[in-house]
């Protein structure tokens, strides 16, 4: 596997996480108040994972000389 392919896989994961975050955020207005902390935790955790995927993809692209 090349650095480019590896970076692409990380970006694919980031895109999937972004869609899941969007779906969870759409639920914010409809969940009972006692479930909000759990939903916020899930959103924040997935956002951290998304940011890490993007960061690693950029590092891999730099190694390849694409950035």
CHARMM-style PDB file with segment names, atoms N, HN, CA, C and O in Angstrom:
ATOM      1  N   UNK     1       0.847  -1.176   0.000  1.00  0.00      PROA
ATOM      2  CA  UNK     1       0.000   0.000   0.000  1.00  0.00      PROA
ATOM      3  C   UNK     1       0.894   1.242   0.000  1.00  0.00      PROA
ATOM      4  O   UNK     1       1.875   1.315   0.740  1.00  0.00      PROA
ATOM      5  N   UNK     2       0.543   2.201  -0.829  1.00  0.00      PROA
ATOM      6  HN  UNK     2      -0.254   2.141  -1.430  1.00  0.00      PROA
ATOM      7  CA  UNK     2       1.314   3.441  -0.906  1.00  0.00      PROA
ATOM      8  C   UNK     2       0.806   4.447   0.124  1.00  0.00      PROA
ATOM      9  O   UNK     2      -0.278   4.293   0.685  1.00  0.00      PROA
ATOM     10  N   UNK     3       1.616   5.483   0.360  1.00  0.00      PROA
ATOM     11  HN  UNK     3       2.498   5.609  -0.096  1.00  0.00      PROA
ATOM     12  CA  UNK     3       1.187   6.539   1.272  1.00  0.00      PROA
ATOM     13  C   UNK     3      -0.111   7.190   0.783  1.00  0.00      PROA
ATOM     14  O   UNK     3      -0.975   7.536   1.587  1.00  0.00      PROA
ATOM     15  N   UNK     4      -0.243   7.353  -0.529  1.00  0.00      PROA
ATOM     16  HN  UNK     4       0.460   7.072  -1.182  1.00  0.00      PROA
ATOM     17  CA  UNK     4      -1.448   7.967  -1.093  1.00  0.00      PROA
ATOM     18  C   UNK     4      -2.685   7.115  -0.819  1.00  0.00      PROA
ATOM     19  O   UNK     4      -3.733   7.636  -0.436  1.00  0.00      PROA
ATOM     20  N   UNK     5      -2.560   5.816  -1.015  1.00  0.00      PROA
ATOM     21  HN  UNK     5      -1.709   5.393  -1.327  1.00  0.00      PROA
ATOM     22  CA  UNK     5      -3.688   4.914  -0.758  1.00  0.00      PROA
ATOM     23  C   UNK     5      -4.058   4.918   0.722  1.00  0.00      PROA
ATOM     24  O   UNK     5      -5.234   4.919   1.087  1.00  0.00      PROA
ATOM     25  N   UNK     6      -3.045   4.920   1.546  1.00  0.00      PROA
ATOM     26  HN  UNK     6      -2.090   4.918   1.250  1.00  0.00      PROA
ATOM     27  CA  UNK     6      -3.257   4.942   2.980  1.00  0.00      PROA
ATOM     28  C   UNK     6      -3.948   6.250   3.392  1.00  0.00      PROA
ATOM     29  O   UNK     6      -4.884   6.231   4.192  1.00  0.00      PROA
ATOM     30  N   UNK     7      -3.495   7.365   2.855  1.00  0.00      PROA
ATOM     31  HN  UNK     7      -2.736   7.381   2.205  1.00  0.00      PROA
ATOM     32  CA  UNK     7      -4.113   8.664   3.136  1.00  0.00      PROA
ATOM     33  C   UNK     7      -5.560   8.674   2.670  1.00  0.00      PROA
ATOM     34  O   UNK     7      -6.433   9.205   3.356  1.00  0.00      PROA
ATOM     35  N   UNK     8      -5.814   8.092   1.510  1.00  0.00      PROA
ATOM     36  HN  UNK     8      -5.105   7.661   0.952  1.00  0.00      PROA
ATOM     37  CA  UNK     8      -7.191   8.028   0.997  1.00  0.00      PROA
ATOM     38  C   UNK     8      -8.099   7.232   1.925  1.00  0.00      PROA
ATOM     39  O   UNK     8      -9.260   7.591   2.124  1.00  0.00      PROA
ATOM     40  N   UNK     9      -7.573   6.158   2.489  1.00  0.00      PROA
ATOM     41  HN  UNK     9      -6.630   5.866   2.327  1.00  0.00      PROA
ATOM     42  CA  UNK     9      -8.373   5.367   3.422  1.00  0.00      PROA
ATOM     43  C   UNK     9      -8.717   6.177   4.671  1.00  0.00      PROA
ATOM     44  O   UNK     9      -9.839   6.111   5.173  1.00  0.00      PROA
ATOM     45  N   UNK    10      -7.752   6.933   5.163  1.00  0.00      PROA
ATOM     46  HN  UNK    10      -6.840   6.987   4.755  1.00  0.00      PROA
ATOM     47  CA  UNK    10      -8.023   7.791   6.320  1.00  0.00      PROA
ATOM     48  C   UNK    10      -9.072   8.853   5.978  1.00  0.00      PROA
ATOM     49  O   UNK    10      -9.945   9.147   6.795  1.00  0.00      PROA
ATOM     50  N   UNK    11      -8.989   9.426   4.781  1.00  0.00      PROA
ATOM     51  HN  UNK    11      -8.280   9.187   4.118  1.00  0.00      PROA
ATOM     52  CA  UNK    11      -9.978  10.427   4.392  1.00  0.00      PROA
ATOM     53  C   UNK    11     -11.356   9.808   4.192  1.00  0.00      PROA
ATOM     54  O   UNK    11     -12.365  10.447   4.488  1.00  0.00      PROA
ATOM     55  N   UNK    12     -11.414   8.583   3.698  1.00  0.00      PROA
ATOM     56  HN  UNK    12     -10.594   8.063   3.457  1.00  0.00      PROA
ATOM     57  CA  UNK    12     -12.698   7.882   3.594  1.00  0.00      PROA
ATOM     58  C   UNK    12     -13.309   7.698   4.980  1.00  0.00      PROA
ATOM     59  O   UNK    12     -14.508   7.904   5.171  1.00  0.00      PROA
ATOM     60  N   UNK    13     -12.483   7.313   5.936  1.00  0.00      PROA
ATOM     61  HN  UNK    13     -11.509   7.145   5.781  1.00  0.00      PROA
ATOM     62  CA  UNK    13     -12.965   7.160   7.312  1.00  0.00      PROA
ATOM     63  C   UNK    13     -13.454   8.495   7.864  1.00  0.00      PROA
ATOM     64  O   UNK    13     -14.463   8.553   8.565  1.00  0.00      PROA
ATOM     65  N   UNK    14     -12.737   9.559   7.545  1.00  0.00      PROA
ATOM     66  HN  UNK    14     -11.916   9.511   6.975  1.00  0.00      PROA
ATOM     67  CA  UNK    14     -13.137  10.888   8.004  1.00  0.00      PROA
ATOM     68  C   UNK    14     -14.493  11.276   7.420  1.00  0.00      PROA
ATOM     69  O   UNK    14     -15.333  11.842   8.120  1.00  0.00      PROA
ATOM     70  N   UNK    15     -14.704  10.976   6.152  1.00  0.00      PROA
ATOM     71  HN  UNK    15     -14.021  10.516   5.584  1.00  0.00      PROA
ATOM     72  CA  UNK    15     -15.992  11.293   5.519  1.00  0.00      PROA
ATOM     73  C   UNK    15     -17.140  10.519   6.176  1.00  0.00      PROA
ATOM     74  O   UNK    15     -18.217  11.070   6.403  1.00  0.00      PROA
ATOM     75  N   UNK    16     -16.903   9.254   6.474  1.00  0.00      PROA
ATOM     76  HN  UNK    16     -16.028   8.806   6.290  1.00  0.00      PROA
ATOM     77  CA  UNK    16     -17.928   8.439   7.138  1.00  0.00      PROA
ATOM     78  C   UNK    16     -18.247   9.015   8.516  1.00  0.00      PROA
ATOM     79  O   UNK    16     -19.413   9.132   8.892  1.00  0.00      PROA
ATOM     80  N   UNK    17     -17.213   9.369   9.257  1.00  0.00      PROA
ATOM     81  HN  UNK    17     -16.266   9.275   8.951  1.00  0.00      PROA
ATOM     82  CA  UNK    17     -17.422   9.958  10.581  1.00  0.00      PROA
ATOM     83  C   UNK    17     -18.184  11.278  10.482  1.00  0.00      PROA
ATOM     84  O   UNK    17     -19.055  11.558  11.305  1.00  0.00      PROA
ATOM     85  N   UNK    18     -17.856  12.083   9.480  1.00  0.00      PROA
ATOM     86  HN  UNK    18     -17.148  11.855   8.811  1.00  0.00      PROA
ATOM     87  CA  UNK    18     -18.538  13.373   9.307  1.00  0.00      PROA
ATOM     88  C   UNK    18     -20.036  13.172   9.071  1.00  0.00      PROA
ATOM     89  O   UNK    18     -20.858  13.920   9.600  1.00  0.00      PROA
ATOM     90  N   UNK    19     -20.385  12.168   8.281  1.00  0.00      PROA
ATOM     91  HN  UNK    19     -19.717  11.560   7.851  1.00  0.00      PROA
ATOM     92  CA  UNK    19     -21.802  11.870   8.037  1.00  0.00      PROA
ATOM     93  C   UNK    19     -22.499  11.388   9.312  1.00  0.00      PROA
ATOM     94  O   UNK    19     -23.643  11.759   9.576  1.00  0.00      PROA
ATOM     95  N   UNK    20     -21.812  10.568  10.094  1.00  0.00      PROA
ATOM     96  HN  UNK    20     -20.882  10.267   9.880  1.00  0.00      PROA
ATOM     97  CA  UNK    20     -22.390  10.086  11.354  1.00  0.00      PROA
ATOM     98  C   UNK    20     -22.577  11.231  12.335  1.00  0.00      PROA
ATOM     99  O   UNK    20     -23.578  11.278  13.051  1.00  0.00      PROA
ATOM    100  N   UNK    21     -21.619  12.156  12.375  1.00  0.00      PROA
ATOM    101  HN  UNK    21     -20.806  12.117  11.794  1.00  0.00      PROA
ATOM    102  CA  UNK    21     -21.733  13.332  13.240  1.00  0.00      PROA
ATOM    103  C   UNK    21     -22.945  14.162  12.820  1.00  0.00      PROA
ATOM    104  O   UNK    21     -23.719  14.619  13.661  1.00  0.00      PROA
ATOM    105  N   UNK    22     -23.098  14.347  11.520  1.00  0.00      PROA
ATOM    106  HN  UNK    22     -22.470  13.975  10.836  1.00  0.00      PROA
ATOM    107  CA  UNK    22     -24.239  15.115  11.001  1.00  0.00      PROA
ATOM    108  C   UNK    22     -25.559  14.465  11.420  1.00  0.00      PROA
ATOM    109  O   UNK    22     -26.493  15.158  11.823  1.00  0.00      PROA
ATOM    110  N   UNK    23     -25.636  13.134  11.324  1.00  0.00      PROA
ATOM    111  HN  UNK    23     -24.878  12.571  10.997  1.00  0.00      PROA
ATOM    112  CA  UNK    23     -26.855  12.421  11.712  1.00  0.00      PROA
ATOM    113  C   UNK    23     -27.126  12.566  13.213  1.00  0.00      PROA
ATOM    114  O   UNK    23     -28.270  12.755  13.627  1.00  0.00      PROA
ATOM    115  N   UNK    24     -26.082  12.478  14.011  1.00  0.00      PROA
ATOM    116  HN  UNK    24     -25.153  12.324  13.675  1.00  0.00      PROA
ATOM    117  CA  UNK    24     -26.263  12.618  15.457  1.00  0.00      PROA
ATOM    118  C   UNK    24     -26.682  14.037  15.823  1.00  0.00      PROA
ATOM    119  O   UNK    24     -27.530  14.226  16.695  1.00  0.00      PROA
ATOM    120  N   UNK    25     -26.098  15.034  15.165  1.00  0.00      PROA
ATOM    121  HN  UNK    25     -25.410  14.880  14.456  1.00  0.00      PROA
ATOM    122  CA  UNK    25     -26.464  16.424  15.449  1.00  0.00      PROA
ATOM    123  C   UNK    25     -27.926  16.692  15.108  1.00  0.00      PROA
ATOM    124  O   UNK    25     -28.577  17.515  15.752  1.00  0.00      PROA
ATOM    125  N   UNK    26     -28.437  15.999  14.100  1.00  0.00      PROA
ATOM    126  HN  UNK    26     -27.908  15.331  13.577  1.00  0.00      PROA
ATOM    127  CA  UNK    26     -29.839  16.196  13.732  1.00  0.00      PROA
ATOM    128  C   UNK    26     -30.786  15.664  14.811  1.00  0.00      PROA
ATOM    129  O   UNK    26     -31.961  16.032  14.844  1.00  0.00      PROA
ATOM    130  N   UNK    27     -30.280  14.807  15.683  1.00  0.00      PROA
ATOM    131  HN  UNK    27     -29.327  14.508  15.656  1.00  0.00      PROA
ATOM    132  CA  UNK    27     -31.086  14.244  16.760  1.00  0.00      PROA
ATOM    133  C   UNK    27     -31.113  15.133  18.005  1.00  0.00      PROA
ATOM    134  O   UNK    27     -31.904  14.894  18.917  1.00  0.00      PROA
ATOM    135  N   UNK    28     -30.262  16.145  18.048  1.00  0.00      PROA
ATOM    136  HN  UNK    28     -29.619  16.339  17.307  1.00  0.00      PROA
ATOM    137  CA  UNK    28     -30.129  16.975  19.248  1.00  0.00      PROA
ATOM    138  C   UNK    28     -31.450  17.586  19.708  1.00  0.00      PROA
ATOM    139  O   UNK    28     -31.700  17.679  20.910  1.00  0.00      PROA
ATOM    140  N   UNK    29     -32.281  17.994  18.787  1.00  0.00      PROA
ATOM    141  HN  UNK    29     -32.078  17.918  17.811  1.00  0.00      PROA
ATOM    142  CA  UNK    29     -33.535  18.641  19.165  1.00  0.00      PROA
ATOM    143  C   UNK    29     -34.639  17.686  19.551  1.00  0.00      PROA
ATOM    144  O   UNK    29     -35.669  18.110  20.074  1.00  0.00      PROA
ATOM    145  N   UNK    30     -34.443  16.400  19.301  1.00  0.00      PROA
ATOM    146  HN  UNK    30     -33.606  16.055  18.876  1.00  0.00      PROA
ATOM    147  CA  UNK    30     -35.530  15.458  19.536  1.00  0.00      PROA
ATOM    148  C   UNK    30     -35.291  14.454  20.658  1.00  0.00      PROA
ATOM    149  O   UNK    30     -36.173  13.651  20.962  1.00  0.00      PROA
ATOM    150  N   UNK    31     -34.118  14.487  21.275  1.00  0.00      PROA
ATOM    151  HN  UNK    31     -33.402  15.140  21.029  1.00  0.00      PROA
ATOM    152  CA  UNK    31     -33.870  13.531  22.356  1.00  0.00      PROA
ATOM    153  C   UNK    31     -34.302  14.126  23.689  1.00  0.00      PROA
ATOM    154  O   UNK    31     -34.271  15.342  23.876  1.00  0.00      PROA
ATOM    155  N   UNK    32     -34.702  13.266  24.603  1.00  0.00      PROA
ATOM    156  HN  UNK    32     -34.727  12.278  24.450  1.00  0.00      PROA
ATOM    157  CA  UNK    32     -35.052  13.765  25.943  1.00  0.00      PROA
ATOM    158  C   UNK    32     -33.835  14.411  26.616  1.00  0.00      PROA
ATOM    159  O   UNK    32     -32.700  14.014  26.357  1.00  0.00      PROA
ATOM    160  N   UNK    33     -34.066  15.382  27.459  1.00  0.00      PROA
ATOM    161  HN  UNK    33     -34.988  15.704  27.670  1.00  0.00      PROA
ATOM    162  CA  UNK    33     -32.949  16.103  28.100  1.00  0.00      PROA
ATOM    163  C   UNK    33     -31.961  15.198  28.831  1.00  0.00      PROA
ATOM    164  O   UNK    33     -30.767  15.492  28.869  1.00  0.00      PROA
ATOM    165  N   UNK    34     -32.441  14.119  29.403  1.00  0.00      PROA
ATOM    166  HN  UNK    34     -33.411  13.880  29.372  1.00  0.00      PROA
ATOM    167  CA  UNK    34     -31.526  13.247  30.151  1.00  0.00      PROA
ATOM    168  C   UNK    34     -30.580  12.467  29.223  1.00  0.00      PROA
ATOM    169  O   UNK    34     -29.586  11.910  29.690  1.00  0.00      PROA
ATOM    170  N   UNK    35     -30.876  12.421  27.922  1.00  0.00      PROA
ATOM    171  HN  UNK    35     -31.683  12.873  27.542  1.00  0.00      PROA
ATOM    172  CA  UNK    35     -30.014  11.726  26.966  1.00  0.00      PROA
ATOM    173  C   UNK    35     -29.014  12.660  26.265  1.00  0.00      PROA
ATOM    174  O   UNK    35     -28.134  12.198  25.540  1.00  0.00      PROA
ATOM    175  N   UNK    36     -29.153  13.952  26.482  1.00  0.00      PROA
ATOM    176  HN  UNK    36     -29.868  14.328  27.072  1.00  0.00      PROA
ATOM    177  CA  UNK    36     -28.266  14.919  25.828  1.00  0.00      PROA
ATOM    178  C   UNK    36     -26.788  14.741  26.182  1.00  0.00      PROA
ATOM    179  O   UNK    36     -25.942  14.824  25.291  1.00  0.00      PROA
ATOM    180  N   UNK    37     -26.449  14.499  27.452  1.00  0.00      PROA
ATOM    181  HN  UNK    37     -27.136  14.432  28.176  1.00  0.00      PROA
ATOM    182  CA  UNK    37     -25.015  14.324  27.751  1.00  0.00      PROA
ATOM    183  C   UNK    37     -24.385  13.159  26.978  1.00  0.00      PROA
ATOM    184  O   UNK    37     -23.257  13.274  26.499  1.00  0.00      PROA
ATOM    185  N   UNK    38     -25.100  12.054  26.858  1.00  0.00      PROA
ATOM    186  HN  UNK    38     -26.016  11.961  27.247  1.00  0.00      PROA
ATOM    187  CA  UNK    38     -24.576  10.902  26.119  1.00  0.00      PROA
ATOM    188  C   UNK    38     -24.419  11.233  24.638  1.00  0.00      PROA
ATOM    189  O   UNK    38     -23.416  10.872  24.021  1.00  0.00      PROA
ATOM    190  N   UNK    39     -25.403  11.914  24.073  1.00  0.00      PROA
ATOM    191  HN  UNK    39     -26.217  12.206  24.574  1.00  0.00      PROA
ATOM    192  CA  UNK    39     -25.332  12.293  22.660  1.00  0.00      PROA
ATOM    193  C   UNK    39     -24.194  13.280  22.426  1.00  0.00      PROA
ATOM    194  O   UNK    39     -23.458  13.158  21.446  1.00  0.00      PROA
ATOM    195  N   UNK    40     -24.047  14.246  23.309  1.00  0.00      PROA
ATOM    196  HN  UNK    40     -24.645  14.345  24.104  1.00  0.00      PROA
ATOM    197  CA  UNK    40     -22.928  15.189  23.204  1.00  0.00      PROA
ATOM    198  C   UNK    40     -21.591  14.468  23.275  1.00  0.00      PROA
ATOM    199  O   UNK    40     -20.665  14.779  22.525  1.00  0.00      PROA
ATOM    200  N   UNK    41     -21.499  13.505  24.181  1.00  0.00      PROA
ATOM    201  HN  UNK    41     -22.251  13.253  24.789  1.00  0.00      PROA
ATOM    202  CA  UNK    41     -20.262  12.731  24.310  1.00  0.00      PROA
ATOM    203  C   UNK    41     -19.953  11.992  23.015  1.00  0.00      PROA
ATOM    204  O   UNK    41     -18.812  12.002  22.553  1.00  0.00      PROA
ATOM    205  N   UNK    42     -20.955  11.355  22.429  1.00  0.00      PROA
ATOM    206  HN  UNK    42     -21.881  11.347  22.805  1.00  0.00      PROA
ATOM    207  CA  UNK    42     -20.751  10.623  21.174  1.00  0.00      PROA
ATOM    208  C   UNK    42     -20.315  11.554  20.053  1.00  0.00      PROA
ATOM    209  O   UNK    42     -19.404  11.230  19.292  1.00  0.00      PROA
ATOM    210  N   UNK    43     -20.967  12.713  19.950  1.00  0.00      PROA
ATOM    211  HN  UNK    43     -21.707  12.976  20.569  1.00  0.00      PROA
ATOM    212  CA  UNK    43     -20.610  13.685  18.911  1.00  0.00      PROA
ATOM    213  C   UNK    43     -19.177  14.168  19.100  1.00  0.00      PROA
ATOM    214  O   UNK    43     -18.404  14.215  18.143  1.00  0.00      PROA
ATOM    215  N   UNK    44     -18.824  14.523  20.322  1.00  0.00      PROA
ATOM    216  HN  UNK    44     -19.452  14.484  21.100  1.00  0.00      PROA
ATOM    217  CA  UNK    44     -17.462  15.017  20.592  1.00  0.00      PROA
ATOM    218  C   UNK    44     -16.415  13.952  20.334  1.00  0.00      PROA
ATOM    219  O   UNK    44     -15.344  14.246  19.802  1.00  0.00      PROA
ATOM    220  N   UNK    45     -16.718  12.707  20.709  1.00  0.00      PROA
ATOM    221  HN  UNK    45     -17.588  12.468  21.141  1.00  0.00      PROA
ATOM    222  CA  UNK    45     -15.770  11.617  20.470  1.00  0.00      PROA
ATOM    223  C   UNK    45     -15.566  11.401  18.977  1.00  0.00      PROA
ATOM    224  O   UNK    45     -14.434  11.263  18.515  1.00  0.00      PROA
ATOM    225  N   UNK    46     -16.660  11.374  18.224  1.00  0.00      PROA
ATOM    226  HN  UNK    46     -17.580  11.486  18.599  1.00  0.00      PROA
ATOM    227  CA  UNK    46     -16.549  11.178  16.779  1.00  0.00      PROA
ATOM    228  C   UNK    46     -15.853  12.357  16.119  1.00  0.00      PROA
ATOM    229  O   UNK    46     -15.119  12.176  15.147  1.00  0.00      PROA
ATOM    230  N   UNK    47     -16.072  13.557  16.631  1.00  0.00      PROA
ATOM    231  HN  UNK    47     -16.668  13.704  17.420  1.00  0.00      PROA
ATOM    232  CA  UNK    47     -15.392  14.718  16.065  1.00  0.00      PROA
ATOM    233  C   UNK    47     -13.882  14.614  16.287  1.00  0.00      PROA
ATOM    234  O   UNK    47     -13.100  14.959  15.401  1.00  0.00      PROA
ATOM    235  N   UNK    48     -13.474  14.143  17.455  1.00  0.00      PROA
ATOM    236  HN  UNK    48     -14.110  13.862  18.175  1.00  0.00      PROA
ATOM    237  CA  UNK    48     -12.043  13.940  17.715  1.00  0.00      PROA
ATOM    238  C   UNK    48     -11.469  12.898  16.768  1.00  0.00      PROA
ATOM    239  O   UNK    48     -10.363  13.064  16.252  1.00  0.00      PROA
ATOM    240  N   UNK    49     -12.211  11.833  16.541  1.00  0.00      PROA
ATOM    241  HN  UNK    49     -13.109  11.697  16.960  1.00  0.00      PROA
ATOM    242  CA  UNK    49     -11.770  10.784  15.624  1.00  0.00      PROA
ATOM    243  C   UNK    49     -11.654  11.336  14.206  1.00  0.00      PROA
ATOM    244  O   UNK    49     -10.697  11.033  13.494  1.00  0.00      PROA
ATOM    245  N   UNK    50     -12.638  12.151  13.795  1.00  0.00      PROA
ATOM    246  HN  UNK    50     -13.415  12.397  14.374  1.00  0.00      PROA
ATOM    247  CA  UNK    50     -12.621  12.778  12.473  1.00  0.00      PROA
ATOM    248  C   UNK    50     -11.373  13.638  12.307  1.00  0.00      PROA
ATOM    249  O   UNK    50     -10.667  13.540  11.304  1.00  0.00      PROA
ATOM    250  N   UNK    51     -11.109  14.485  13.307  1.00  0.00      PROA
ATOM    251  HN  UNK    51     -11.682  14.565  14.122  1.00  0.00      PROA
ATOM    252  CA  UNK    51      -9.952  15.382  13.237  1.00  0.00      PROA
ATOM    253  C   UNK    51      -8.646  14.591  13.156  1.00  0.00      PROA
ATOM    254  O   UNK    51      -7.725  14.974  12.435  1.00  0.00      PROA
ATOM    255  N   UNK    52      -8.576  13.495  13.895  1.00  0.00      PROA
ATOM    256  HN  UNK    52      -9.325  13.184  14.480  1.00  0.00      PROA
ATOM    257  CA  UNK    52      -7.369  12.671  13.869  1.00  0.00      PROA
ATOM    258  C   UNK    52      -7.188  12.006  12.506  1.00  0.00      PROA
ATOM    259  O   UNK    52      -6.065  11.925  12.009  1.00  0.00      PROA
ATOM    260  N   UNK    53      -8.265  11.535  11.901  1.00  0.00      PROA
ATOM    261  HN  UNK    53      -9.177  11.601  12.305  1.00  0.00      PROA
ATOM    262  CA  UNK    53      -8.175  10.929  10.562  1.00  0.00      PROA
ATOM    263  C   UNK    53      -7.655  11.934   9.540  1.00  0.00      PROA
ATOM    264  O   UNK    53      -6.793  11.607   8.724  1.00  0.00      PROA
ATOM    265  N   UNK    54      -8.175  13.148   9.585  1.00  0.00      PROA
ATOM    266  HN  UNK    54      -8.875  13.414  10.247  1.00  0.00      PROA
ATOM    267  CA  UNK    54      -7.728  14.193   8.660  1.00  0.00      PROA
ATOM    268  C   UNK    54      -6.262  14.532   8.911  1.00  0.00      PROA
ATOM    269  O   UNK    54      -5.490  14.696   7.966  1.00  0.00      PROA
ATOM    270  N   UNK    55      -5.879  14.638  10.178  1.00  0.00      PROA
ATOM    271  HN  UNK    55      -6.506  14.505  10.946  1.00  0.00      PROA
ATOM    272  CA  UNK    55      -4.496  14.961  10.525  1.00  0.00      PROA
ATOM    273  C   UNK    55      -3.535  13.891  10.005  1.00  0.00      PROA
ATOM    274  O   UNK    55      -2.498  14.215   9.425  1.00  0.00      PROA
ATOM    275  N   UNK    56      -3.878  12.620  10.213  1.00  0.00      PROA
ATOM    276  HN  UNK    56      -4.719  12.357  10.684  1.00  0.00      PROA
ATOM    277  CA  UNK    56      -3.010  11.522   9.772  1.00  0.00      PROA
ATOM    278  C   UNK    56      -2.949  11.483   8.241  1.00  0.00      PROA
ATOM    279  O   UNK    56      -1.880  11.264   7.672  1.00  0.00      PROA
ATOM    280  N   UNK    57      -4.084  11.694   7.575  1.00  0.00      PROA
ATOM    281  HN  UNK    57      -4.953  11.872   8.038  1.00  0.00      PROA
ATOM    282  CA  UNK    57      -4.096  11.714   6.111  1.00  0.00      PROA
ATOM    283  C   UNK    57      -3.164  12.795   5.583  1.00  0.00      PROA
ATOM    284  O   UNK    57      -2.435  12.571   4.616  1.00  0.00      PROA
ATOM    285  N   UNK    58      -3.185  13.966   6.213  1.00  0.00      PROA
ATOM    286  HN  UNK    58      -3.777  14.148   6.998  1.00  0.00      PROA
ATOM    287  CA  UNK    58      -2.301  15.056   5.782  1.00  0.00      PROA
ATOM    288  C   UNK    58      -0.835  14.720   6.021  1.00  0.00      PROA
ATOM    289  O   UNK    58       0.019  15.053   5.199  1.00  0.00      PROA
ATOM    290  N   UNK    59      -0.539  14.072   7.127  1.00  0.00      PROA
ATOM    291  HN  UNK    59      -1.233  13.802   7.795  1.00  0.00      PROA
ATOM    292  CA  UNK    59       0.839  13.651   7.399  1.00  0.00      PROA
ATOM    293  C   UNK    59       1.302  12.670   6.326  1.00  0.00      PROA
ATOM    294  O   UNK    59       2.416  12.787   5.816  1.00  0.00      PROA
ATOM    295  N   UNK    60       0.453  11.706   5.982  1.00  0.00      PROA
ATOM    296  HN  UNK    60      -0.452  11.611   6.396  1.00  0.00      PROA
ATOM    297  CA  UNK    60       0.811  10.724   4.964  1.00  0.00      PROA
ATOM    298  C   UNK    60       1.015  11.377   3.605  1.00  0.00      PROA
ATOM    299  O   UNK    60       1.917  10.993   2.859  1.00  0.00      PROA
ATOM    300  N   UNK    61       0.192  12.351   3.283  1.00  0.00      PROA
ATOM    301  HN  UNK    61      -0.540  12.663   3.889  1.00  0.00      PROA
ATOM    302  CA  UNK    61       0.340  13.054   2.003  1.00  0.00      PROA
ATOM    303  C   UNK    61       1.637  13.868   1.979  1.00  0.00      PROA
ATOM    304  O   UNK    61       2.303  13.956   0.947  1.00  0.00      PROA
ATOM    305  N   UNK    62       1.988  14.461   3.121  1.00  0.00      PROA
ATOM    306  HN  UNK    62       1.447  14.390   3.959  1.00  0.00      PROA
ATOM    307  CA  UNK    62       3.252  15.204   3.197  1.00  0.00      PROA
ATOM    308  C   UNK    62       4.435  14.263   2.988  1.00  0.00      PROA
ATOM    309  O   UNK    62       5.408  14.612   2.320  1.00  0.00      PROA
ATOM    310  N   UNK    63       4.342  13.083   3.559  1.00  0.00      PROA
ATOM    311  HN  UNK    63       3.551  12.799   4.101  1.00  0.00      PROA
ATOM    312  CA  UNK    63       5.418  12.099   3.377  1.00  0.00      PROA
ATOM    313  C   UNK    63       5.575  11.748   1.916  1.00  0.00      PROA
ATOM    314  O   UNK    63       6.688  11.551   1.430  1.00  0.00      PROA
ATOM    315  N   UNK    64       4.455  11.671   1.215  1.00  0.00      PROA
ATOM    316  HN  UNK    64       3.550  11.831   1.610  1.00  0.00      PROA
ATOM    317  CA  UNK    64       4.468  11.338  -0.204  1.00  0.00      PROA
ATOM    318  C   UNK    64       4.871  12.535  -1.037  1.00  0.00      PROA
ATOM    319  O   UNK    64       5.267  12.382  -2.192  1.00  0.00      PROA
ATOM    320  N   UNK    65       4.775  13.741  -0.460  1.00  0.00      PROA
ATOM    321  HN  UNK    65       4.453  13.866   0.479  1.00  0.00      PROA
ATOM    322  CA  UNK    65       5.108  14.943  -1.199  1.00  0.00      PROA
ATOM    323  C   UNK    65       3.930  15.514  -1.958  1.00  0.00      PROA
ATOM    324  O   UNK    65       4.113  16.254  -2.924  1.00  0.00      PROA
ATOM    325  N   UNK    66       2.709  15.176  -1.529  1.00  0.00      PROA
ATOM    326  HN  UNK    66       2.559  14.575  -0.744  1.00  0.00      PROA
ATOM    327  CA  UNK    66       1.516  15.657  -2.223  1.00  0.00      PROA
ATOM    328  C   UNK    66       1.037  16.987  -1.695  1.00  0.00      PROA
ATOM    329  O   UNK    66       0.220  17.641  -2.343  1.00  0.00      PROA
ATOM    330  N   UNK    67       1.513  17.408  -0.549  1.00  0.00      PROA
ATOM    331  HN  UNK    67       2.177  16.876  -0.023  1.00  0.00      PROA
ATOM    332  CA  UNK    67       1.056  18.680   0.024  1.00  0.00      PROA
ATOM    333  C   UNK    67       2.225  19.651   0.050  1.00  0.00      PROA
ATOM    334  OT1 UNK    67       2.073  20.789   0.494  1.00  0.00      PROA
TER     335      UNK     67
END
